[in-house]
């Protein structure tokens, strides 16, 4: 009789612990800083025979319950041959000038995602990144994938990836 009573109390205790752990996970669900997003459009321009610029429009959502403050934005491409090519972001002013000087690029639809940009909790925004690559434009156009790496001021980071199915 004592064993059965002990077993009942032990199982009840384990059930309470399980409920407590599930409750902790439930209340922490919005505490993880993360951006989710997708690349909408990539426009490329050859600046000379060995360098190019990519103007990338993308949509991002802050899925956390806390604001995301951007510390940096980095863009890289895996070209058609499988090589990783790192880009250098350009300022919003320079991106605006590119659109003014080269009408074939079309209109500049979105603001650039720059340092200290704030994305509020659960907010979805369309942004742009202008990036210079030290490779010919054809390598950027024939890319296998493109990755936008956004770092938050407190150290969190998220990637927006344009993948192989494009």
Beta strands, then each sheet from edge to edge (+ up, - down):
strand 1: 35-48
strand 2: 51-62
strand 3: 68-78
strand 4: 84-86
strand 5: 88-89
strand 6: 118-119
strand 7: 124-133
strand 8: 145-152
strand 9: 157-162
sheet 1: 1+ 2- 7+ 5-
sheet 2: 4+ 3- 6+
sheet 3: 4+ 3- 8+ 9-
end
